[in-house]
Structures are given as structure tokens and as C-alpha cells.
Amino acid sequence: MSEPDGTSEPLPPIRLAPPVVDPALARRIRVVGLDVDGTLTDGGVYLGSGSDHEGRSIPFEFKRYDIQDGLGVALLRQSGIKVAIVTGRESASVAQRARELQVDAVAQDATARKLAAWRRVMLELGCDDSEAAFIGDDLPDLPILQRVALPVAVGNAVPEIRRVSRWHLARGGGHGAVREFAEGLLDARDSWHDAVAQYVASRTAEPA
């Protein structure tokens, strides 16, 4: 319903559920790190090759990303939380998705030495592990999850990851896990309603 001047009525405040993480810890988080394969995606990778106009073979790789996860990342960044992607594979797909999401940092390490990559990212962002959350699913994520303040396991995480994580998401990687995290973290910070209202306002304002 719209007011006579054409502006939208504000959305009523809601609480999604009892906070899934301690609000004091949630408010400390300044950086959220994301694994890719199995977290931002369902872990599937489509590999193939084609040819250029001179007949040379060109390899390609496809990954499936969840659109609602993307909006979750946008809402985190809109709320002042930095988002970083750290992956143990190199892929043009990841670089493209990172640009689309406008994340604050991205590290791709083909040797899967993710802790060293994570440390570089944290140095770049000027933050500390005590202010960070990381979402992962498999063994390469373990060294990071053992150090951050808020280690998070997606629904499809292996037992070793679940064992060290403080928050176990219901949704699997590539199927809304990152969005579930974003909603839960912002709700625990009591800022979910403001984030939604700000996002809606930014999409309804007339262009200048």
C-alpha cells in the first residue's frame, strides 16, 4: 500500500527467531570470510573445453551460485561488515562472482593453503581473527575455522568442520546457506529490519 505522495509504508519490525548466536559476539564481527566450493556453491564443478577461432583448445569451468546468497552478501556489506572470499582453487568464475558481489577482498590459492591466504586478507582489511566469522564445509577450511571468533558450518559440512563450528546452518552450500547466515547474524545484531528497510528504500527511490 502506498501513501498519497507515492512513498511506501515502512515494513513492520520483526524478529526472525531467537538469536542463533550470542548478540555480543555477533556485534563484534567486522569481517565475514566465505569459502566457495561447497559453501557459495553446492560443490559441483562443470569442466569442459572449446576452441577459439584458430582451433586452439580453451578450457572452461562453470559453477552454480545462489542469487539469494548474493543479496545476503549485499546486506552484510550494506550493514558495514566486510566480506572476503577465500578459496583453494583458481577460477575465472570466482573472480567474476566476486566482482558482481563487490566483496572487499578475494584470495584464490590453487595449493589450497587457505590459512596463509586468509592471513593476507585480514592484513589487507586491517582486522583480527577475534573480529571475524568464516563459513566453510570441508577440511581445507579447518585451519581458519579453528582461529576465528565465529566458525560456521554449512548444512553439508563434513563432521570435522561441524565439530569446531559454533553455528551449524540448516541450509547447504549453494542453496541459501550464506543468506541464512546473513539473516541470522544481522538479526542477532538487531539490525535485520533496518538492513531490509534500507535495501528496499534504495530500490524504490527515483533515480536522480
C-alpha positions as CSV (number, residue, x, y, z in Angstrom):
1,M,0.0,0.0,0.0
2,S,1.3,3.5,-0.8
3,E,0.8,6.9,0.8
4,P,-0.8,9.6,-1.4
5,D,2.7,11.0,-2.2
6,G,3.7,7.7,-3.7
7,T,6.2,6.6,-0.9
8,S,5.9,3.2,0.6
9,E,4.9,2.5,4.1
10,P,7.8,1.2,6.3
11,L,7.9,-2.5,6.9
12,P,6.9,-3.6,10.4
13,P,9.8,-4.7,12.5
14,I,10.1,-8.5,13.0
15,R,12.4,-10.9,14.7
16,L,13.2,-13.9,12.6
17,A,13.7,-16.2,15.6
18,P,15.5,-16.3,18.9
19,P,19.1,-15.3,18.1
20,V,21.2,-18.3,16.9
21,V,24.4,-16.7,18.1
22,D,25.3,-14.6,21.1
23,P,24.3,-11.0,20.3
24,A,27.5,-9.6,21.9
25,L,29.6,-11.9,19.7
26,A,27.5,-11.0,16.6
27,R,28.1,-7.3,17.2
28,R,31.9,-7.9,17.3
29,I,32.1,-9.3,13.8
30,R,33.7,-7.0,11.3
31,V,34.7,-9.5,8.6
32,V,32.9,-12.5,7.2
33,G,35.0,-14.9,5.2
34,L,33.4,-17.3,2.7
35,D,34.7,-20.5,1.2
36,V,33.5,-21.1,-2.4
37,D,33.1,-24.8,-3.4
38,G,30.6,-26.3,-1.1
39,T,29.7,-23.0,0.6
40,L,28.9,-20.4,-2.0
41,T,28.2,-23.3,-4.4
42,D,26.9,-26.8,-4.0
43,G,30.4,-28.2,-4.6
44,G,29.8,-29.3,-8.2
45,V,32.1,-28.1,-10.9
46,Y,31.4,-28.4,-14.6
47,L,34.6,-28.7,-16.7
48,G,34.9,-28.7,-20.4
49,S,36.7,-27.2,-23.3
50,G,36.0,-25.3,-26.5
51,S,38.0,-23.9,-29.4
52,D,38.9,-20.3,-30.4
53,H,38.8,-19.1,-34.0
54,E,42.2,-20.6,-34.6
55,G,41.2,-24.0,-33.4
56,R,43.2,-23.8,-30.1
57,S,41.6,-25.6,-27.1
58,I,40.1,-23.3,-24.4
59,P,39.2,-24.9,-21.1
60,F,36.1,-23.6,-19.2
61,E,34.6,-24.1,-15.8
62,F,31.0,-23.5,-14.6
63,K,29.8,-23.2,-11.0
64,R,26.3,-22.7,-9.7
65,Y,25.7,-19.7,-7.3
66,D,22.6,-18.9,-5.3
67,I,21.0,-15.5,-6.0
68,Q,19.6,-15.2,-2.5
69,D,23.1,-15.7,-1.1
70,G,24.2,-12.8,-3.2
71,L,21.6,-10.5,-1.7
72,G,22.7,-11.7,1.8
73,V,26.3,-10.6,1.0
74,A,25.0,-7.2,-0.2
75,L,23.0,-6.8,3.1
76,L,26.1,-7.7,5.2
77,R,28.2,-5.1,3.3
78,Q,25.4,-2.5,3.5
79,S,25.5,-3.0,7.3
80,G,29.2,-2.2,7.4
81,I,30.5,-5.7,7.6
82,K,33.4,-6.6,5.2
83,V,33.1,-9.7,3.2
84,A,36.0,-11.8,1.8
85,I,36.2,-14.8,-0.4
86,V,38.9,-17.3,0.3
87,T,39.2,-20.4,-1.9
88,G,41.6,-23.2,-2.5
89,R,41.1,-23.3,-6.3
90,E,41.7,-20.7,-9.0
91,S,38.7,-20.0,-11.2
92,A,37.6,-17.2,-13.5
93,S,34.1,-17.9,-12.3
94,V,35.1,-16.9,-8.7
95,A,36.7,-13.7,-9.9
96,Q,33.6,-12.8,-11.8
97,R,31.2,-13.6,-8.9
98,A,33.5,-11.6,-6.5
99,R,33.2,-8.6,-8.9
100,E,29.4,-9.0,-9.1
101,L,29.1,-9.1,-5.3
102,Q,31.6,-6.3,-4.8
103,V,33.3,-8.2,-2.0
104,D,36.1,-6.4,-0.1
105,A,38.8,-9.0,-0.7
106,V,39.2,-12.2,-2.7
107,A,42.1,-14.8,-2.4
108,Q,42.4,-17.8,-4.7
109,D,45.2,-20.2,-3.8
110,A,45.5,-23.2,-6.1
111,T,47.6,-25.0,-3.5
112,A,44.6,-24.9,-1.0
113,R,46.8,-23.3,1.7
114,K,43.9,-21.2,2.8
115,L,45.2,-20.1,6.1
116,A,48.1,-18.1,4.6
117,A,45.6,-16.6,2.1
118,W,43.3,-15.7,5.0
119,R,46.0,-14.0,6.9
120,R,46.9,-11.9,3.8
121,V,43.2,-10.9,3.5
122,M,43.0,-9.9,7.2
123,L,46.1,-7.8,6.9
124,E,44.7,-6.1,3.8
125,L,41.4,-5.4,5.6
126,G,43.1,-4.3,8.9
127,C,41.2,-6.8,11.0
128,D,41.9,-9.5,13.5
129,D,40.5,-13.1,13.9
130,S,38.7,-12.1,17.1
131,E,36.5,-9.9,14.9
132,A,35.9,-12.4,12.2
133,A,33.5,-15.2,11.1
134,F,34.2,-17.8,8.5
135,I,31.8,-20.1,6.7
136,G,33.1,-23.4,5.4
137,D,32.3,-27.0,4.6
138,D,35.4,-29.2,4.2
139,L,38.9,-29.9,5.6
140,P,40.8,-27.0,3.8
141,D,38.7,-24.6,5.9
142,L,39.6,-26.2,9.2
143,P,42.8,-24.1,9.9
144,I,40.8,-20.9,9.5
145,L,37.7,-22.1,11.5
146,Q,40.0,-23.0,14.4
147,R,41.1,-19.4,14.7
148,V,38.2,-17.1,14.0
149,A,35.8,-15.9,16.7
150,L,32.7,-17.3,14.9
151,P,33.3,-20.5,13.0
152,V,30.3,-21.5,10.9
153,A,29.4,-24.8,9.2
154,V,27.1,-25.1,6.2
155,G,24.5,-27.8,6.3
156,N,26.6,-30.1,4.1
157,A,29.8,-29.7,6.1
158,V,31.9,-32.7,7.0
159,P,32.0,-33.9,10.6
160,E,35.4,-32.3,11.3
161,I,34.1,-28.9,10.3
162,R,30.9,-29.3,12.3
163,R,32.9,-30.3,15.4
164,V,34.8,-27.0,15.5
165,S,32.0,-24.7,14.5
166,R,29.9,-22.6,16.9
167,W,27.0,-22.3,14.4
168,H,25.6,-25.0,12.3
169,L,23.5,-23.7,9.4
170,A,20.5,-25.7,8.2
171,R,20.9,-24.9,4.5
172,G,23.6,-26.5,2.3
173,G,26.2,-24.7,0.3
174,G,24.9,-23.2,-2.9
175,H,21.4,-23.5,-1.6
176,G,21.0,-20.4,0.7
177,A,23.4,-21.1,3.5
178,V,25.1,-17.7,3.2
179,R,21.7,-16.0,3.1
180,E,20.7,-17.9,6.3
181,F,23.9,-16.8,7.9
182,A,23.4,-13.1,6.9
183,E,19.9,-13.0,8.2
184,G,20.8,-14.7,11.5
185,L,23.9,-12.5,12.1
186,L,22.1,-9.3,11.4
187,D,19.1,-10.4,13.4
188,A,21.4,-11.1,16.4
189,R,22.8,-7.6,16.0
190,D,19.2,-6.3,16.0
191,S,19.8,-4.7,12.6
192,W,18.0,-7.1,10.2
193,H,14.9,-4.8,9.9
194,D,17.0,-1.7,9.3
195,A,19.0,-3.6,6.7
196,V,15.9,-4.7,4.8
197,A,14.3,-1.2,5.1
198,Q,17.4,0.5,3.8
199,Y,17.7,-2.0,0.9
200,V,14.0,-1.5,-0.1
201,A,14.4,2.2,0.1
202,S,17.4,2.1,-2.2
203,R,15.4,0.2,-4.7
204,T,12.3,2.4,-4.7
205,A,13.9,5.8,-4.8
206,E,13.5,7.7,-8.1
207,P,16.9,8.0,-10.0
208,A,18.5,11.4,-9.9
